[in-house]
Amino acid sequence: MRIVKSRRIVLYIVLIAFAILMLLPLWSGIATAFKTSKEVILTTPITPPLHPTLTPLIESLDYIKKSLINSLVLVGSGVMVSCFFGSILAYVFSKRRFRGSITLFFLVVFCLYVPPQVQLIPLVRVTSRLGLHGNLGALVLLYMLFGTPMCTFIFKILYDEVPDSFIGAAKLDGAGTWTIYRQIILPLSVIPFIVAALLQVTIIWNDFIWGLILTSGEANLPVTVALANLKGSFVAKWNLQMAGALWVALPTLIIFIFLGKYVIRGYAGR
């Protein structure tokens, strides 16, 4: 018993040490965000602020608030459209098989593995010809299209588990394709919708390269690009950058606190 207790104590000590190391960057960011510019220079990042101030938080929010709204628009439009079409495509691939459906599904999934760098030049040319380059329209279209393959893959995994007898019984009762989808498939899709939506939120909210390449002008920047602009031209204002990073991280943090359990359930297949 003593040996077991000793091992448990050692294990707890190791886990606490790892937890402290993992939380240290977060603490340094929070502490720096409440420091004055003078304190940032004279103290270490992990030193608590001696004279806490809200000025960096207010200034950073004033600078990125428009970009926060832009990113919320991108997340809302991209998540809703890609999840909706991904669900429909997954239903077709899973329950409405046709000649060449397997090949077409693999082509859709293959889109997930194309590196973004390969697509830069073609996308710039396409959005320029459509008149969308430089504004949010390019990113809205991009996230809608590029999020659909991932959502299709997630939904198809679930729909493959739905017994075909359910679909057959509904057809015998005279239900059409849309009725089957709306009354049988959709009620079973709550968890996949949440999982796909959370993954899409994370990808869109944290994206940097597309926002940097496809938008121009402060009014059209997503929040990650606006945050990068907080670094300054000649002098790095670390307290301002850390405050901006806290504002950027806050929405996704809140979402995962309340909905993160559904991601675990989705991975567990429940």
N, C-alpha and C positions, 0 to 999 in steps of 0.2 A: 504493500500500500504506500509506503514511504517513497519507494522508487517511482511509482506511478505519479504521486503528487509532485515529486521533484521534476519529473519530465514535463508535467503539465505547467508548472511554474516557469520552467525554461521556455516552453513553447509560448506562453503568454508574453514573456519578456521579449522574445524574438518578434512576435506579431505586433506588439506595441511599438517596438523600434521601427519596424517596416512601416507601420501606420504613420508614425511621426515623419519619417522620410518622405512618404508619399504626400502628406499634407503640408510639408514645409514650403513648397512653391506656392500653394494657395495662400498660406499665411503671409508669405513675403509680399504677394500681390495685394492682399487686403491691407496690410500694414503700410505699404508704399502709397496706396491710393489715398490714404488719410494724412499723409505727410506734406509739409510745405516743401518748396523747392530747396530751401536751405537745409532742411533735415535730410532730404534725399542724398545730398552731397556729403553731409557730415556723419551720417549713421550707416550701419549695414542694412541690407534689405530685410533681415529678420528682426531687427530692433523695433519694438513697439513705438508708435508715434508719441513723442513727448508733448506735442501741442496739436492734437487732432484738428483737422480742418475739413470742411465739406467743399471747399473751393474746387479741387480737382474733379470731384464728382459732378458738380454743377457745370463747370466749363466743358468737360468731356461730353456730358449729355446734351448740352446746347449745340455742340459741334456735330454729333452723330445722330441727333433725334430724327432728322429727315431720312437718313440712311436706315435707321431702325424701322421706320414706316415702310421704306422700299423693300427691305428684306421680309417684313411681315406680308406684304403683298405678294412677293415672289413665293414665299412658303405656302400661303393660302391657295394661290392659283395652281402652283405646281403639284401640291399634295392632292387636292380635290380631283383635278383632271387625270393625273397619272394613276391614282387609285381607282377611279371610276372605270377608265378604259382598260387598266390592267386586270380588274376583276372580270370585265366582260370577255376580254381575250382569253383569260385563263379558263373561264367557263366553256368557251368554244373549243379550245384545245383539249380540255379534259372530257367534256360530255357530248360534244358535237363533232366528233372526229370526221375528217374528210381526207380525200386523197392528197398526200403531201403535207398533212397537218404536222406530222412529227418533224419533217425537215424544216418546215416554216417555224416551228417552235424553237428548234435548235438555233436557227438564224436569229430569232428574237433574243434568246439567251446569250448568243455570241456577242451581241451589242454591249453586254455588260463588261466584256473583256477588252474592248478597244480602248487603248490609252487616250486620255484627253488631249495629249500633245499632238497626236496624229490628226486630230479633228480641228485644230485651231484655224489653219488657213482655209479649208473648205467652209467652215462655219462663218468666218469673217466675210468671205465672198458672198455666201448665200444671204446673210443678214443685210449686207450692203445693198444687194440687188433688190431685196424686199423693202428697203427703206427703214429697217429696224435697227441698224448698227448705231450705237451711241446712246440708245435709250433703253428703258426697262423692257420694252417689247421683245427685244432679242433674248433676254434672259428668261422671260415668261415662256416664250416658245421653246427655248432650250430645255428648261426643267420639265415642262410638260412631256416633251418627246423622250428625253433621256431617262425620265423616271418610270415610264411605262414598262420597259422590259423587266426591270427589277420587281415591280409590283406584279406583273404577270407571272413571274417565276414563283413569288411567294404565295399568290392565290392558287396557282395550279397545284402546288404541293397539298394544300388543304382539299381542293375540289376532287383530287384523285381518291381521297379517302371517303367521299360521299358515295354510298352504294348506288349502283346503276338502277337497282330495283326501285328506288325512290323516283327516279326520273321516268322509268317505264310506267309506274303506277300513275304518275301525274299525266302522262300522255294518254293512258287509257281513259282517264277521266275527262279528256278533252282539253287539257291545258296546253297552251302554246309555249314557244321558246321563251318569250319575255315573261309570261306568267310563272313558268318554272323557275326562272332566274330570280324573279321578285319575291316569290312566296316560299321557295325552298332553299335556294342558294344564298340569297342575301341574309336571311336570319342566322345562317351558320358562319357568316363572314365577319362578325364583329371583331374577334381577336385578330385575324389577318389584316383587317382594315387598320386597326390601331398599330400593329407591328410595322406594316408598310408605311403608314403615315409618320411614325416616329423615325424610321430610317430615312425617309425623304426629308423630314424636317432637319435632321442632323446634317445630311449631305448639302442641302440647299443653304442652310444657315451658315455653315462653315466654309462654303465654297469661296475661293479667292481668285483663281486664275481666270474663270469665265467673266466674273464681274470686272476684273482688271482689263481684259481684252475687249469685251463687247460693249462697255459703257464708257461714257465721257461726261464731264461736267459734274460738279458736286451734287446737283439736284437728282442725278440718276444713279449715284453710287450705291451699291449694297453695303451693308454695315461692315463687312470684313475689310473692304478696300478703304472705307472711311477711317476705320481703326488704324490701318497702316499709315494713313496720312497724319495721324496724331504724333508721329515720332519727331516731327520738326525737320527743318532743313539743315541747320547748323548745330543746334544743341538739343540733345534728347531729353525731353521732359518725362522722366520715368513715372512720376506720380500721375501725370495726365494720362499716360498710356495705360497704366495699371487700372486707373479708374474707368477708362473706356472699356478695357477688357472685362471688368466686372459687369458693366452694363450689357455687354454683348453676350456674356455667359449666362446672365440671369434668366432670360426667357427659356432657353433649353433646359437649364437646371430645374426650373419650376415644373416644366412639362414632364421631365423624367422622374421627378419626385412623386408625382401623382399617377403617372401612367407607366412607369418603368416595370411594374409587376406584370403588366400584360405582355411585355417583351419576353420575360422569362417564361410565361405560360405559352407564348407562341413558339419559342424554341423547344419547349418540352412537349409540344403537340397536344396541349390541353385547351 
